[in-house]
């Protein structure tokens, strides 16, 4: 079974794999993508909150 991955380490399906193997690989990829997006979402939210607060402080100067 070929073990192809993206640069971020997400497993990719491959034409030589049987469907059962690829279903597991696709599921793992979706789970990893979801984890990465959740981490990034929380980071962006905290950055946005900080930016709004800093903008508010500058507004009153």
Backbone as CSV, one residue per row, in Angstrom:
resi,resn,N_x,N_y,N_z,CA_x,CA_y,CA_z,C_x,C_y,C_z
1,UNK,0.852,-1.179,0.000,0.000,0.000,0.000,0.895,1.239,0.000
2,UNK,0.808,2.084,-1.031,1.562,3.337,-1.034,1.122,4.238,0.118
3,UNK,2.091,4.940,0.697,1.817,5.770,1.865,2.048,7.237,1.515
4,UNK,1.222,7.767,0.628,1.358,9.162,0.208,0.778,10.097,1.259
5,UNK,1.448,11.240,1.452,0.976,12.260,2.381,1.174,13.635,1.767
6,UNK,0.391,14.591,2.261,0.590,15.979,1.857,1.773,16.546,2.624
7,UNK,2.151,17.774,2.313,3.248,18.429,3.043,2.918,18.601,4.514
8,UNK,1.645,18.708,4.854,1.227,18.853,6.250,1.069,17.511,6.952
9,UNK,1.279,16.418,6.242,1.200,15.099,6.850,-0.162,14.450,6.782
10,UNK,-1.071,15.000,5.980,-2.385,14.386,5.824,-2.259,13.181,4.891
11,UNK,-2.797,12.028,5.285,-2.728,10.858,4.411,-3.601,11.047,3.174
12,UNK,-3.089,10.617,2.043,-3.815,10.740,0.778,-4.244,9.370,0.259
13,UNK,-5.401,9.298,-0.397,-5.787,8.047,-1.043,-4.865,7.785,-2.241
14,UNK,-4.817,6.561,-2.682,-3.970,6.203,-3.820,-4.694,5.177,-4.670
15,UNK,-4.582,5.274,-5.990,-5.309,4.341,-6.874,-4.971,2.868,-6.646
16,UNK,-3.777,2.568,-6.138,-3.391,1.175,-5.916,-3.977,0.602,-4.619
17,UNK,-4.459,1.454,-3.742,-5.031,0.989,-2.469,-6.430,0.436,-2.681
18,UNK,-6.805,-0.518,-1.821,-8.191,-0.971,-1.865,-9.041,0.056,-1.111
19,UNK,-10.312,0.106,-1.414,-11.200,1.142,-0.865,-11.215,1.154,0.657
20,UNK,-11.184,-0.014,1.278,-11.236,-0.083,2.737,-10.038,0.636,3.355
21,UNK,-8.862,0.468,2.772,-7.667,1.154,3.277,-7.794,2.662,3.102
22,UNK,-8.276,3.077,1.958,-8.391,4.510,1.691,-9.457,5.177,2.549
23,UNK,-10.517,4.473,2.898,-11.539,5.055,3.772,-10.913,5.425,5.107
24,UNK,-10.082,4.559,5.642,-9.415,4.837,6.912,-8.472,6.025,6.750
25,UNK,-7.720,6.076,5.661,-6.784,7.176,5.416,-7.529,8.505,5.252
26,UNK,-8.641,8.480,4.531,-9.425,9.706,4.328,-10.012,10.172,5.658
27,UNK,-10.481,9.251,6.470,-11.021,9.615,7.786,-9.940,10.273,8.644
28,UNK,-8.743,9.683,8.660,-7.634,10.260,9.434,-7.286,11.657,8.922
29,UNK,-7.290,11.827,7.606,-6.990,13.132,7.028,-8.022,14.171,7.458
30,UNK,-9.294,13.806,7.408,-10.353,14.730,7.807,-10.217,15.092,9.282
31,UNK,-9.904,14.102,10.127,-9.727,14.376,11.551,-8.558,15.331,11.789
32,UNK,-7.434,15.122,11.083,-6.268,16.000,11.238,-6.575,17.418,10.743
33,UNK,-7.276,17.510,9.623,-7.641,18.825,9.089,-8.545,19.554,10.072
34,UNK,-9.498,18.829,10.653,-10.398,19.422,11.630,-9.626,19.934,12.846
35,UNK,-8.670,19.148,13.335,-7.840,19.585,14.464,-7.066,20.851,14.112
36,UNK,-6.446,20.849,12.931,-5.669,22.017,12.506,-6.546,23.255,12.370
37,UNK,-7.730,23.091,11.800,-8.631,24.227,11.615,-9.139,24.738,12.965
38,UNK,-9.413,23.839,13.900,-9.887,24.249,15.225,-8.810,25.037,15.958
39,UNK,-7.560,24.565,15.877,-6.452,25.294,16.499,-6.319,26.679,15.881
40,UNK,-6.365,26.728,14.566,-6.209,28.002,13.854,-7.367,28.945,14.166
41,UNK,-8.578,28.400,14.269,-9.750,29.224,14.564,-9.603,29.887,15.938
42,UNK,-9.163,29.112,16.938,-8.985,29.673,18.273,-7.894,30.741,18.282
43,UNK,-6.835,30.498,17.541,-5.751,31.479,17.447,-6.244,32.769,16.798
44,UNK,-7.006,32.643,15.726,-7.528,33.829,15.038,-8.506,34.603,15.921
45,UNK,-9.339,33.876,16.672,-10.290,34.545,17.559,-9.565,35.348,18.624
46,UNK,-8.531,34.771,19.220,-7.808,35.498,20.269,-7.066,36.693,19.679
47,UNK,-6.510,36.544,18.480,-5.843,37.676,17.827,-6.839,38.786,17.503
48,UNK,-8.037,38.411,17.063,-9.047,39.398,16.729,-9.506,40.154,17.969
49,UNK,-9.702,39.423,19.073,-10.104,40.081,20.323,-9.039,41.073,20.771
50,UNK,-7.769,40.664,20.701,-6.685,41.548,21.089,-6.635,42.773,20.171
51,UNK,-6.812,42.560,18.874,-6.800,43.656,17.913,-7.933,44.638,18.201
52,UNK,-9.123,44.133,18.484,-10.257,45.011,18.779,-9.967,45.840,20.021
53,UNK,-9.374,45.231,21.050,-9.075,45.938,22.279,-8.013,47.013,22.024
54,UNK,-6.969,46.669,21.271,-5.927,47.645,20.977,-6.479,48.798,20.131
55,UNK,-7.359,48.492,19.191,-7.986,49.533,18.385,-8.824,50.439,19.274
56,UNK,-9.540,49.862,20.204,-10.347,50.641,21.138,-9.465,51.580,21.957
57,UNK,-8.327,51.092,22.418,-7.427,51.936,23.215,-6.887,53.093,22.391
58,UNK,-6.535,52.825,21.140,-6.013,53.875,20.272,-7.090,54.894,19.926
59,UNK,-8.323,54.460,19.893,-9.429,55.350,19.563,-9.570,56.462,20.616
60,UNK,-9.286,56.137,21.856,-9.478,57.113,22.934,-8.251,57.963,23.209
61,UNK,-7.190,57.804,22.469,-5.990,58.632,22.705,-6.127,59.994,22.107
